[in-house]
Amino acid sequence: MIRFIYKIWILWNIIKVFAQCGMRIRGYKYLRIKGSAKLQISRKRGRMIVDGRLDLVGGRVNPLSKGAISHIRIDNSATLKIGKNVRMSSVSIWAKNKITIGDFVTIGANTSIIDSNMHDSDHLRRRKESLGFEPKSIPVEIGDDVFIGMNCVILKGVKIGRAAIISANSVVFKDVPDGVVWKGTDFVK
């Protein structure tokens, strides 16, 4: 009986996602949501492409997430492409251009991935933002077999190489080569 209720709960979460996003998710049959998730996909050509199984966990399912929900936002003409067998727990992803996540990637609780600064660092350009100008956005690429620990921040323009490990509480602001361990703000040799 408990398994039946659990399956109904998972199905209800998927129905809520489709009510929010419609058919703007290609590969929706691979999407498995456990707990709470919020997906915001722009009606103006925002796309989410899922190539294989995606386990999206949010809310109280993972005790390390402190109850935070998974939140994915895809703006106008932006794309979020997710490979096969990807697991995410209470993530925040905001795509203004393009974010690519490879196959067999694991992303820990409370991790944020953004492909734009959302606001410019120059005060004069910030004034233009209030008039409708957009800050620059550079794609993010996460390779296959990458492990990203909890509480990490992945910033715009970053390319994380294949089989890299990003330690917990790290900020990634430059490219990470294949197979290295990134700890804090730099990689360990």
C-alpha positions in Angstrom: 0.0 0.0 0.0 2.8 2.4 0.8 4.5 1.8 -2.5 1.2 2.5 -4.3 0.8 5.8 -2.4 4.5 6.7 -3.2 3.9 6.0 -7.0 0.8 8.2 -6.9 2.8 11.0 -5.2 5.5 10.8 -7.9 2.9 10.9 -10.6 1.2 13.9 -9.0 4.6 15.8 -9.0 5.0 15.1 -12.7 1.5 16.3 -13.4 2.3 19.6 -11.6 5.4 20.1 -13.7 3.4 19.6 -16.9 0.8 22.1 -15.7 3.6 24.6 -15.3 5.6 23.9 -18.4 3.5 22.0 -20.9 5.4 20.2 -23.6 8.4 22.4 -23.6 10.4 19.5 -22.0 11.8 17.1 -24.6 12.4 13.7 -23.0 9.8 14.3 -20.3 9.3 10.5 -20.0 12.8 10.2 -18.4 12.0 12.9 -15.7 11.5 11.5 -12.2 10.7 14.0 -9.5 11.0 13.1 -5.8 9.8 15.7 -3.4 9.2 19.3 -4.4 10.4 20.9 -7.6 9.6 24.1 -9.5 10.2 24.4 -13.2 9.8 27.7 -15.0 10.3 27.4 -18.7 9.7 30.5 -20.9 7.0 30.3 -23.4 9.3 32.2 -25.8 11.4 29.3 -27.1 12.8 28.2 -23.7 13.7 24.5 -23.9 14.7 21.7 -21.5 16.1 18.6 -23.2 16.5 15.4 -21.1 18.4 12.6 -23.0 18.0 9.9 -20.4 16.9 9.3 -16.8 16.9 12.4 -14.6 16.3 12.1 -10.9 15.3 15.5 -9.6 15.1 15.5 -5.8 13.8 18.4 -3.7 12.2 19.3 -0.4 12.5 17.1 2.7 13.5 13.9 0.8 17.2 14.8 1.2 18.0 15.8 4.8 21.1 17.7 3.6 19.0 20.1 1.6 17.4 21.6 4.7 14.0 21.4 3.0 14.9 23.5 -0.1 13.1 22.7 -3.3 14.7 22.1 -6.7 14.2 25.2 -8.8 14.9 25.3 -12.5 14.3 28.4 -14.6 14.9 28.7 -18.3 14.5 32.1 -19.8 13.6 33.3 -23.4 15.5 31.3 -26.1 17.6 29.6 -23.5 18.3 25.8 -23.4 19.0 23.4 -20.6 20.3 20.1 -22.0 20.7 17.2 -19.5 22.4 13.9 -20.4 21.6 10.3 -19.3 21.4 9.1 -15.7 21.8 12.5 -14.0 20.9 13.0 -10.3 20.3 16.4 -8.8 19.2 17.2 -5.2 17.7 20.6 -4.3 19.5 22.5 -7.1 18.9 26.0 -8.4 19.6 26.3 -12.1 18.9 29.5 -14.1 19.6 29.4 -17.8 19.6 32.7 -19.8 21.6 31.2 -22.7 22.7 27.6 -22.5 23.6 25.1 -19.8 24.7 21.6 -20.8 25.0 18.8 -18.2 26.6 15.5 -19.4 25.9 11.9 -18.7 26.2 10.2 -15.3 26.5 13.5 -13.4 25.6 13.8 -9.7 24.9 17.3 -8.3 24.7 17.7 -4.5 22.2 19.6 -2.4 21.9 23.4 -2.5 24.1 23.8 -5.6 23.5 26.7 -7.9 24.3 26.8 -11.6 24.0 30.0 -13.6 25.2 31.1 -17.0 24.9 34.9 -16.4 25.8 37.3 -13.6 22.2 38.4 -13.7 23.5 41.9 -12.8 26.5 43.7 -14.2 29.4 44.6 -11.9 29.8 48.1 -13.5 27.4 50.6 -11.9 26.7 52.5 -15.1 25.7 49.3 -16.9 23.5 48.3 -14.0 21.6 51.6 -14.7 21.0 50.4 -18.2 19.7 47.1 -16.9 16.9 48.9 -15.2 16.0 50.2 -18.7 15.8 46.7 -20.1 19.3 45.9 -21.2 20.4 42.3 -20.5 23.8 41.5 -18.9 26.1 39.2 -20.9 25.5 35.5 -20.7 28.1 32.8 -21.5 27.2 29.0 -21.7 28.1 26.6 -19.0 29.2 23.0 -19.9 29.5 20.2 -17.4 31.1 17.0 -18.8 30.3 13.4 -18.3 30.8 11.5 -15.0 31.2 14.8 -13.0 30.5 14.8 -9.3 29.5 18.1 -7.7 29.3 18.2 -3.9 26.7 20.1 -1.9 26.5 23.9 -1.5 28.5 24.6 -4.7 28.2 27.6 -7.1 28.9 27.1 -10.8 29.3 30.5 -12.5 28.9 31.6 -16.2 31.3 30.6 -18.9 32.7 27.6 -17.0 33.6 24.3 -18.6 34.0 21.4 -16.2 35.9 18.5 -17.7 35.0 14.8 -17.8 35.2 12.9 -14.4 36.1 16.0 -12.4 35.1 16.3 -8.8 33.9 19.5 -7.3 34.2 19.5 -3.5 31.5 20.7 -1.2 31.2 24.5 -0.7 33.2 25.3 -3.8 32.9 28.2 -6.2 33.8 27.4 -9.8 34.6 30.5 -11.8 37.1 29.2 -14.3 37.5 26.0 -16.4 38.2 22.7 -14.6 40.3 20.2 -16.5 39.3 16.5 -17.0 39.7 14.3 -13.9 40.9 16.8 -11.4 39.5 17.7 -7.9 38.3 21.3 -7.5 38.4 22.4 -3.8 37.2 25.8 -2.7 38.3 28.2 -5.4 41.1 26.2 -7.2 41.9 22.7 -8.3 44.1 20.2 -6.3 46.8 18.5 -8.3 
